[in-house]
Amino acid sequence: MQILSLPHIERKNELAGNLHGKGMMIAQACLSNILELPSQLPFSASLVFEQSYGEIDGDSASLAIFCVLVSALAELPLPQHIAVTGSIDQFGLVHAVGGVNDKIEGFFTICQRRGLTGKQGVIIPATTIQQLSLSDEVVSAVKNGEFFIFPVEDIYQTCELIFQRDLLEEENKIYEDRKMPISRLIQRRIDFRAEPPKKGLLNFFR
């Protein structure tokens, strides 16, 4: 069941390679499988990397793409102080990607120039922990609690870090409105969009 129409603008304009396109499809399939929604979503979405004019490829953005889809569907803002890298499979497990050290140090440099707040950090696949070989500056900032590295194993841990909410509703758990699980937020929005428009006086004469 296809629950979401997701045209990829980069792919359509031949600015994205096959591996990146595969990552897009996996992120979409993962969302479909995890949420187990009973009906087709009344939405369509487009994904584009703004101000990007060169070719892109690889699946290391598929975890980030999943988070973007969740953010849009649940209408939850994405925090700008956390960077994300990692590939995912259709079951929501996070897999290793290349260039993790460069990605961490690159985001750290940006945060350092803008001022470290003690909240910034990077989400990485837990399987890449043994590959880390970071600069002394980054290591020192992590030790001092000025910068964080968050290793994750799946999308559930990722969503909890980014949105401070459960992705799926847990049985026998009572949720406050401000901590409502993401799946319930998405289902509520689907139900609202699926409702037929109310007939008003103007509609009566049409």
C-alpha positions as CSV (number, residue, x, y, z in Angstrom):
1,M,0.0,0.0,0.0
2,Q,1.4,3.4,-1.0
3,I,0.5,5.8,1.7
4,L,2.3,8.9,0.5
5,S,3.1,10.4,-2.9
6,L,6.6,11.7,-2.6
7,P,8.1,13.1,-5.8
8,H,11.8,13.7,-5.4
9,I,12.7,17.0,-7.2
10,E,16.5,16.3,-7.3
11,R,15.9,12.9,-8.8
12,K,13.5,14.2,-11.5
13,N,16.0,16.8,-12.5
14,E,18.8,14.2,-12.7
15,L,20.7,15.8,-9.8
16,A,20.5,12.7,-7.6
17,G,22.0,9.3,-8.2
18,N,20.4,5.8,-7.9
19,L,21.6,5.2,-4.4
20,H,20.1,8.4,-3.2
21,G,16.8,7.5,-4.9
22,K,16.9,4.1,-3.2
23,G,17.4,5.8,0.2
24,M,14.3,7.9,-0.5
25,M,12.2,4.9,-1.3
26,I,13.4,3.0,1.8
27,A,12.5,6.0,4.0
28,Q,9.0,6.1,2.5
29,A,8.6,2.3,2.9
30,C,9.9,2.4,6.4
31,L,7.3,5.1,7.3
32,S,4.5,3.0,5.8
33,N,5.6,-0.2,7.6
34,I,6.2,1.3,11.0
35,L,3.0,3.4,11.3
36,E,0.7,0.7,9.9
37,L,-1.9,3.2,8.9
38,P,-5.3,1.7,8.0
39,S,-5.9,3.9,4.9
40,Q,-4.1,5.8,2.2
41,L,-2.8,9.2,3.4
42,P,-4.7,12.2,1.9
43,F,-1.3,14.0,1.4
44,S,1.3,14.4,-1.2
45,A,4.8,15.8,-0.5
46,S,7.8,16.9,-2.4
47,L,11.4,16.8,-1.2
48,V,14.1,19.1,-2.4
49,F,17.6,20.2,-1.1
50,E,17.3,24.0,-1.5
51,Q,20.2,25.9,-3.1
52,S,21.8,22.7,-4.2
53,Y,23.1,22.7,-7.8
54,G,25.5,19.8,-7.8
55,E,24.9,16.1,-8.1
56,I,24.2,14.1,-4.9
57,D,24.2,10.4,-4.2
58,G,24.3,7.8,-1.4
59,D,21.8,6.7,1.2
60,S,23.4,8.4,4.2
61,A,20.6,10.9,4.3
62,S,17.8,8.4,4.5
63,L,17.5,8.7,8.3
64,A,17.3,12.4,8.0
65,I,14.7,12.1,5.2
66,F,12.6,9.9,7.5
67,C,12.7,12.5,10.2
68,V,11.7,15.2,7.7
69,L,8.7,13.2,6.6
70,V,7.7,12.6,10.2
71,S,8.1,16.3,11.0
72,A,5.9,17.3,8.1
73,L,3.1,14.7,8.8
74,A,3.0,15.3,12.5
75,E,3.5,19.1,12.2
76,L,6.4,19.0,14.6
77,P,9.3,21.3,14.1
78,L,12.8,19.9,13.6
79,P,15.4,21.2,16.0
80,Q,18.2,23.0,14.2
81,H,20.9,22.3,16.8
82,I,21.1,18.5,16.0
83,A,22.6,17.1,12.8
84,V,21.6,13.6,11.5
85,T,23.4,11.1,9.5
86,G,22.7,7.4,8.9
87,S,21.0,5.0,6.5
88,I,17.9,3.0,7.4
89,D,16.2,-0.2,6.3
90,Q,12.5,-0.9,5.9
91,F,12.2,-2.1,9.5
92,G,13.6,1.2,11.0
93,L,17.1,-0.1,11.9
94,V,19.9,2.4,11.5
95,H,23.0,1.3,9.5
96,A,26.5,2.6,9.1
97,V,27.5,5.3,6.7
98,G,30.9,6.7,5.5
99,G,32.6,9.9,6.4
100,V,31.2,10.1,10.0
101,N,34.3,11.9,11.4
102,D,34.1,14.5,8.7
103,K,30.4,15.0,9.2
104,I,30.8,15.4,13.0
105,E,33.7,17.8,12.7
106,G,32.0,19.8,10.0
107,F,28.9,20.4,12.0
108,F,31.0,21.1,15.1
109,T,32.9,23.8,13.2
110,I,29.6,25.5,12.2
111,C,28.3,25.3,15.8
112,Q,31.6,26.6,17.2
113,R,31.5,29.6,14.9
114,R,27.9,30.4,15.9
115,G,28.7,29.7,19.6
116,L,28.4,26.5,21.5
117,T,25.3,26.3,23.6
118,G,25.7,22.9,25.3
119,K,22.7,21.5,23.3
120,Q,24.2,20.9,19.9
121,G,25.2,17.5,18.7
122,V,25.1,14.9,15.9
123,I,23.1,11.7,15.7
124,I,25.1,8.9,14.2
125,P,24.6,5.1,13.7
126,A,25.7,3.2,16.8
127,T,27.6,0.8,14.6
128,T,30.1,3.6,13.7
129,I,31.2,4.4,17.2
130,Q,34.4,2.2,16.8
131,Q,35.3,4.2,13.7
132,L,35.5,7.6,15.4
133,S,38.8,9.4,15.3
134,L,37.9,13.0,16.1
135,S,40.0,16.0,16.6
136,D,41.2,16.9,20.1
137,E,39.0,20.0,19.9
138,V,35.8,18.0,19.4
139,V,36.8,15.4,22.0
140,S,37.4,18.2,24.5
141,A,34.0,19.8,23.8
142,V,32.2,16.4,24.2
143,K,34.0,15.7,27.5
144,N,33.0,19.2,28.8
145,G,29.4,18.8,27.8
146,E,29.6,21.5,25.2
147,F,28.8,19.2,22.2
148,F,27.2,15.8,22.0
149,I,27.4,12.7,19.9
150,F,24.2,10.6,20.0
151,P,24.6,6.9,18.8
152,V,21.3,5.4,17.8
153,E,20.3,1.9,16.7
154,D,16.8,2.6,15.2
155,I,14.3,5.3,14.3
156,Y,12.6,5.0,17.7
157,Q,15.7,6.3,19.5
158,T,16.2,8.9,16.8
159,C,12.6,10.3,17.1
160,E,12.8,10.3,20.9
161,L,16.0,12.4,20.7
162,I,14.8,14.8,18.0
163,F,11.1,15.2,18.9
164,Q,11.2,14.3,22.6
165,R,8.3,12.0,22.0
166,D,7.6,8.3,21.4
167,L,7.2,7.4,17.7
168,L,4.5,4.7,18.5
169,E,2.0,4.6,21.3
170,E,3.0,2.3,24.1
171,E,0.3,0.2,25.8
172,N,-0.8,1.2,29.4
173,K,1.1,4.5,29.1
174,I,-0.7,7.7,29.8
175,Y,0.4,10.6,27.6
176,E,0.1,14.3,28.3
177,D,-1.0,16.4,25.3
178,R,2.4,18.0,24.9
179,K,4.0,14.5,24.9
180,M,1.5,12.8,22.6
181,P,3.1,10.0,20.5
182,I,3.9,10.9,17.0
183,S,1.8,8.2,15.5
184,R,-1.3,9.6,17.2
185,L,-0.5,13.1,15.9
186,I,-0.3,11.8,12.4
187,Q,-3.5,9.8,12.7
188,R,-5.3,12.8,14.1
189,R,-4.3,14.9,11.1
190,I,-5.3,12.1,8.7
191,D,-8.7,11.9,10.4
192,F,-9.2,15.7,10.1
193,R,-8.2,15.7,6.4
194,A,-10.4,12.7,5.6
195,E,-13.6,14.4,7.0
196,P,-16.0,15.6,4.3
197,P,-16.3,19.3,4.1
198,K,-19.3,20.7,6.0
199,K,-22.1,22.1,3.9
200,G,-22.6,25.8,4.4
201,L,-25.1,28.2,2.9
202,L,-22.9,28.8,-0.1
203,N,-22.4,25.1,-0.9
204,F,-26.2,24.7,-0.7
205,F,-26.7,26.8,-3.8
206,R,-23.9,25.2,-5.8
